Amino acid sequence: MCGRFSISLAPEDMSEMFAAVAANDMPDIPNFNVCPTDAVHTVTHQRGQRWLTPMRWGFIPHWYKTPTDGPLLINARAETLADKPAFRAACRERRAVIPASGFYEWTRDGDTRLPWYITRKDGAPLVFAAVWQEWAPKGLDGDRIRTAAIVTTAANKPMSAIHHRMPVVLEPEDVALWLGEKGKGAATLMRAAPHDALRWHRVDAAVNSNRASGPDLINPIDT
């Protein structure tokens, strides 16, 4: 799964990286502890153009009467994405990518949660596959919220030592296909990253709190 991540790329760098027009109301950067329901940087393709815009991390299905009317859908399983009622329309029509610098995952030692920070070995930004939806209360004008979920898949063998799930990490050359700019075939991208693509290290348990902040959260600790 993916329940927390960090982002330290400046919006102008993200805009250049994805050749996307950036909105003016982007989330603050850097953020070393992006949590569910936070606004996240999201790239979509609409009206013949890529757009970098903020979205709420936590997909809201159209039938929810309020944002808290059901489970918080921060992740969408690749295996059921095309069939699950909450995501199937978005899978066909509203795919997006979410850039990140790294993400967190946890193992357990008895009752203790041990956090790990995961990044690309080559130092490049991570690009998560995502789906999005615009939600508004039924029958009401205004208060429309753009929401997103990160697509996850079964972990590759090295990553499975930490967790059995991982986000779908796209290569730069895959972004156009995922966004629907190159026709059909996006389903082929919903796979685990290559075994040698990622690296990780233990970080301080301070990140266990969703209120924690600052660059120290990603620093390696002795184990």
Secondary structure, DSSP 8 states (H G I E B T S, - for coil): ----EEE---HHHHHHHHT-EE-SS---S-EEEE-TTSEEEEEEEETTEEEEEEEEESB--TT-SSTTSS--B-EEEGGGTTTSTTTHHHHHH-EEEEEESEEEEEEEETTEEEEEEEEETT---EEEEEEEEEE--TT--S--EEEEEEEEEE--TTGGGT-SEEE-B--GGGHHHHTTTT-S-GGGG-S---TTSEEEEEB-GGGGSTT--SGGGGSB---
